[in-house]
């Protein structure tokens, strides 16, 4: 029996179905991200956070609900905010949570899993992403900024500013006060185009891989892997890291891996937006390499354990 039988007709049908479903969300996410980067002042973002450092870390995980920024453009935003005095723990929490805990991702996840308990999967994804980001942010509080931030990447705040004092300068994330509306609009369009092209390329590659996997690979081969909670979770997280998809569209890819259990696909949708190959290099612009590596290992272990040990029981109790 052949383990790999390729059919162009089946491949294109599956590939185009994924493309037409996911690309609109990529475009919407790019538009909103570009608009936020060009028009929203940093003080507006930080104005939602309480002064207490612990509470501000918790609140940072919810900023994406008001200011949705995908993982492709989150690092420059966090870099500017930290440079203006935002505690590193809040920056890390916002950086990890915003690509998942935002309305665009909630809508795309619901649309991708319609017919597969969409409300439950959407709620679990956002809650799981928030919990993981907050735990990472609280862990970062144990270290000084000099131990985490790459030298020269930002102006490391003094201890007084670490008490969460944001500079009152209302500069926009990517434009100064003297920029006209037309200049900001041009910048927003330019950033939107850059984000969309970069993200769409990754999405199309992921869609091609998923279409090939679902139409050409004999599912009996991966059945032993998919039936093991630990191995299926590790496999899906590894795929997420390699595919480097955008959080606004990765749910459409995850939904097609029907051979894998839902908790493993949930690990795919939480780990991927927080840490993949492109994010390793993006994070290294702001953070020290050893911190980035430790962050990746920590996220992999935490998400893997929670998915394979706890989410598996939750889905089993729901008959899924």
C-alpha positions as CSV (number, residue, x, y, z in Angstrom):
1,X,0.0,0.0,0.0
2,X,1.3,3.5,-0.9
3,X,1.8,5.9,1.9
4,X,1.8,9.0,-0.4
5,X,-0.6,9.4,-3.2
6,X,-0.6,12.9,-4.7
7,X,-3.5,14.3,-6.7
8,X,-3.3,17.9,-8.1
9,X,-7.1,18.2,-8.2
10,X,-7.5,17.3,-4.5
11,X,-4.5,19.4,-3.6
12,X,-5.8,22.6,-5.3
13,X,-9.3,22.1,-3.9
14,X,-8.0,21.9,-0.4
15,X,-5.4,24.6,-0.9
16,X,-7.9,27.2,-2.4
17,X,-10.5,26.4,0.3
18,X,-7.9,27.3,3.0
19,X,-6.7,30.4,1.1
20,X,-10.1,31.9,0.5
21,X,-11.1,31.3,4.1
22,X,-7.9,32.6,5.8
23,X,-6.6,35.4,3.6
24,X,-9.5,37.9,4.5
25,X,-8.5,37.6,8.1
26,X,-4.8,38.2,7.3
27,X,-5.9,41.4,5.4
28,X,-8.1,42.6,8.3
29,X,-5.3,41.9,10.8
30,X,-2.8,43.8,8.7
31,X,-5.1,46.8,8.3
32,X,-5.7,47.1,12.0
33,X,-2.1,46.5,12.9
34,X,-0.9,49.2,10.5
35,X,-3.5,51.7,11.7
36,X,-2.6,51.1,15.3
37,X,1.1,51.5,14.6
38,X,0.6,54.8,12.7
39,X,-2.2,56.5,14.6
40,X,-2.4,55.2,18.2
41,X,-0.1,57.0,20.8
42,X,1.7,54.8,23.2
43,X,0.2,56.6,26.2
44,X,-3.2,55.5,25.0
45,X,-2.1,51.8,25.2
46,X,-0.5,52.2,28.6
47,X,-3.3,54.3,29.9
48,X,-5.4,51.2,30.3
49,X,-2.9,49.7,32.8
50,X,-3.2,50.2,36.6
51,X,-0.2,51.6,38.5
52,X,0.3,48.4,40.6
53,X,3.0,46.3,38.9
54,X,1.2,43.0,39.5
55,X,-2.2,44.2,38.4
56,X,-0.6,45.9,35.4
57,X,0.9,42.5,34.3
58,X,-2.5,40.9,34.5
59,X,-4.1,43.8,32.6
60,X,-1.3,43.7,29.9
61,X,-2.6,40.3,28.8
62,X,-6.0,42.0,27.8
63,X,-4.6,44.9,25.9
64,X,-5.0,43.0,22.6
65,X,-8.8,43.2,23.0
66,X,-8.5,47.0,22.4
67,X,-5.3,47.1,20.5
68,X,-5.0,43.9,18.4
69,X,-1.4,43.5,17.1
70,X,-0.4,40.3,15.5
71,X,3.0,38.7,16.3
72,X,4.5,39.9,13.0
73,X,4.4,43.5,14.3
74,X,4.3,43.2,18.1
75,X,8.0,43.5,18.8
76,X,8.5,47.1,17.6
77,X,5.5,48.2,19.6
78,X,6.7,46.5,22.8
79,X,10.2,47.9,22.2
80,X,8.8,51.5,22.1
81,X,6.6,50.9,25.1
82,X,9.5,49.5,27.2
83,X,11.7,52.4,26.0
84,X,9.1,54.8,27.5
85,X,9.1,53.1,30.9
86,X,6.7,50.1,30.6
87,X,7.8,47.3,32.9
88,X,9.4,44.5,31.1
89,X,7.0,42.0,32.6
90,X,4.1,44.0,31.1
91,X,5.9,44.1,27.8
92,X,6.4,40.4,27.7
93,X,2.8,39.7,28.7
94,X,1.5,42.0,26.0
95,X,3.9,40.6,23.4
96,X,2.8,37.0,24.0
97,X,-1.0,37.6,24.6
98,X,-1.9,40.2,22.0
99,X,-1.5,37.9,19.0
100,X,-4.1,35.5,20.6
101,X,-6.2,37.5,23.0
102,X,-7.8,39.9,20.4
103,X,-11.2,40.0,18.6
104,X,-9.8,39.2,15.1
105,X,-8.3,35.9,16.3
106,X,-11.4,35.1,18.3
107,X,-13.6,35.6,15.2
108,X,-11.2,33.7,12.9
109,X,-11.0,30.8,15.4
110,X,-14.8,30.6,15.6
111,X,-15.1,30.6,11.8
112,X,-12.4,28.0,11.4
113,X,-13.9,25.6,13.9
114,X,-17.6,26.0,13.0
115,X,-19.0,22.5,13.4
116,X,-16.3,21.6,15.8
117,X,-17.5,23.2,19.1
118,X,-16.6,26.7,18.0
119,X,-17.6,28.5,21.2
120,X,-15.6,26.1,23.3
121,X,-12.5,26.1,21.2
122,X,-12.5,29.9,20.9
123,X,-12.9,30.4,24.6
124,X,-10.2,27.9,25.4
125,X,-7.8,29.4,23.0
126,X,-8.1,32.9,24.3
127,X,-8.1,31.8,28.0
128,X,-5.2,29.4,27.4
129,X,-3.2,32.2,25.6
130,X,-4.0,34.7,28.3
131,X,-3.0,32.3,31.2
132,X,0.3,31.4,29.5
133,X,1.2,35.0,28.7
134,X,0.5,36.1,32.3
135,X,2.5,33.3,33.8
136,X,5.5,34.2,31.5
137,X,5.1,37.9,32.5
138,X,5.0,37.1,36.2
139,X,8.1,34.9,35.8
140,X,10.0,37.8,34.1
141,X,9.3,40.0,37.1
142,X,11.9,38.0,39.0
143,X,14.7,39.3,36.8
144,X,16.1,42.8,36.3
145,X,15.8,44.5,32.8
146,X,19.6,44.3,32.3
147,X,19.4,40.5,32.5
148,X,16.7,40.3,29.9
149,X,17.0,43.2,27.4
150,X,19.7,43.2,24.7
151,X,22.3,45.9,25.3
152,X,21.4,49.0,23.3
153,X,18.0,47.7,22.2
154,X,16.2,50.1,24.6
155,X,17.0,52.7,27.2
156,X,16.7,50.5,30.3
157,X,14.4,52.3,32.8
158,X,15.7,53.4,36.2
159,X,14.3,51.9,39.3
160,X,12.0,54.8,39.9
161,X,10.5,54.4,36.4
162,X,10.2,50.7,37.0
163,X,7.4,51.5,39.4
164,X,5.4,52.0,36.2
165,X,5.7,55.6,35.3
166,X,5.0,56.2,31.6
167,X,6.5,59.3,30.0
168,X,3.6,61.7,29.1
169,X,4.9,62.3,25.6
170,X,2.0,61.4,23.3
171,X,4.1,60.3,20.4
172,X,2.5,57.8,18.0
173,X,4.1,54.4,17.8
174,X,5.6,55.1,14.4
175,X,5.1,58.8,13.8
176,X,5.9,62.0,15.7
177,X,3.5,64.8,16.6
178,X,4.5,66.9,13.6
179,X,3.4,64.2,11.2
180,X,0.3,65.2,9.2
181,X,-2.7,62.9,8.8
182,X,-1.7,62.2,5.2
183,X,1.8,61.2,6.3
184,X,0.4,58.9,8.9
185,X,-2.1,57.4,6.5
186,X,0.7,56.7,4.0
187,X,2.7,55.1,6.7
188,X,-0.3,53.0,7.8
189,X,-0.9,51.8,4.2
190,X,2.8,51.0,3.8
191,X,3.0,49.0,7.0
192,X,-0.2,47.2,6.1
193,X,1.1,46.2,2.7
194,X,4.4,45.0,4.3
195,X,2.6,43.0,7.0
196,X,0.1,41.5,4.6
197,X,2.7,40.4,2.1
198,X,5.0,38.9,4.7
199,X,2.1,37.2,6.5
200,X,0.3,36.0,3.4
201,X,3.5,34.3,2.2
202,X,3.8,32.3,5.4
203,X,0.1,31.5,5.3
204,X,0.2,30.2,1.8
205,X,3.1,28.0,2.6
206,X,1.2,26.7,5.6
207,X,-1.9,26.1,3.5
208,X,0.1,24.2,0.9
209,X,1.7,22.0,3.7
210,X,-1.7,21.4,5.3
211,X,-3.4,20.6,1.9
212,X,-0.6,18.1,1.0
213,X,-0.8,16.5,4.4
214,X,-4.6,16.1,4.2
215,X,-4.9,14.9,0.6
216,X,-1.7,13.0,-0.1
217,X,-0.5,11.4,3.1
218,X,-2.1,8.2,4.2
219,X,-3.6,9.1,7.6
220,X,-2.9,5.6,8.9
221,X,0.8,6.4,9.1
222,X,0.3,9.1,11.7
223,X,-2.5,7.4,13.6
224,X,-0.1,6.0,16.3
225,X,1.3,9.5,16.8
226,X,-2.1,11.2,16.9
227,X,-3.4,8.7,19.5
228,X,-0.6,9.5,22.0
229,X,-1.5,12.7,23.9
230,X,2.2,13.7,24.5
231,X,3.5,12.9,21.0
232,X,0.5,14.5,19.2
233,X,0.9,17.7,21.2
234,X,4.7,17.8,20.6
235,X,4.2,17.1,16.9
236,X,1.6,19.9,16.5
237,X,3.8,22.4,18.4
238,X,6.8,21.5,16.2
239,X,4.7,22.0,13.1
240,X,3.5,25.4,14.4
241,X,7.1,26.4,15.0
242,X,8.2,25.4,11.5
243,X,5.2,26.9,9.6
244,X,5.5,30.3,11.2
245,X,1.9,31.2,10.5
246,X,0.0,34.3,11.6
247,X,-2.4,34.1,14.5
248,X,-5.2,35.7,12.4
249,X,-5.3,32.7,10.1
250,X,-3.5,29.7,11.8
251,X,-6.9,28.3,13.1
252,X,-7.9,27.5,9.5
253,X,-4.7,25.4,9.2
254,X,-5.2,23.8,12.6
255,X,-8.8,22.9,11.9
256,X,-7.7,20.7,8.9
257,X,-5.5,18.5,11.0
258,X,-8.5,16.3,11.9
259,X,-6.3,13.3,12.6
260,X,-4.9,15.0,15.7
261,X,-7.0,15.6,18.8
262,X,-8.4,19.0,19.6
263,X,-6.1,19.6,22.6
264,X,-3.0,19.0,20.4
265,X,-4.4,21.4,17.8
266,X,-5.0,23.9,20.6
267,X,-1.3,23.7,21.5
268,X,-0.6,24.5,17.9
269,X,-2.7,27.6,18.0
270,X,-1.2,28.9,21.3
271,X,2.4,28.0,20.9
272,X,2.8,29.1,17.3
273,X,1.8,32.8,17.8
274,X,4.0,33.0,20.9
275,X,7.2,31.3,19.6
276,X,8.2,30.1,16.1
277,X,11.2,30.4,13.9
278,X,10.6,34.0,12.7
279,X,9.7,35.1,16.3
280,X,13.0,33.7,17.5
281,X,14.9,36.2,15.4
282,X,12.4,39.0,16.0
283,X,12.6,38.5,19.8
284,X,16.4,38.6,19.5
285,X,16.3,42.2,18.4
286,X,14.9,43.2,21.8
287,X,16.0,40.5,24.2
288,X,19.2,38.6,24.9
289,X,19.6,35.3,23.1
290,X,19.7,33.2,26.3
291,X,16.5,34.8,27.4
292,X,14.8,34.1,24.1
293,X,16.0,30.5,24.2
294,X,14.8,30.1,27.8
295,X,11.5,31.7,26.9
296,X,11.0,29.3,24.0
297,X,11.8,26.2,26.2
298,X,9.5,27.4,29.0
299,X,6.6,28.1,26.7
300,X,7.1,24.7,24.9
301,X,7.0,22.8,28.3
302,X,4.2,24.8,29.8
303,X,1.9,24.7,26.8
304,X,2.7,21.0,26.1
305,X,2.0,19.9,29.7
306,X,-1.2,21.9,30.0
307,X,-2.5,20.7,26.7
308,X,-1.6,17.0,27.0
309,X,-2.5,16.7,30.7
310,X,-5.3,19.1,31.4
311,X,-7.0,20.1,28.1
312,X,-7.1,16.5,27.1
313,X,-9.3,15.7,30.2
314,X,-11.4,18.8,29.6
315,X,-12.2,17.8,26.0
316,X,-12.8,14.2,27.0
317,X,-15.4,15.4,29.5
318,X,-17.1,17.2,26.7
319,X,-17.0,14.1,24.5
320,X,-14.7,15.8,22.0
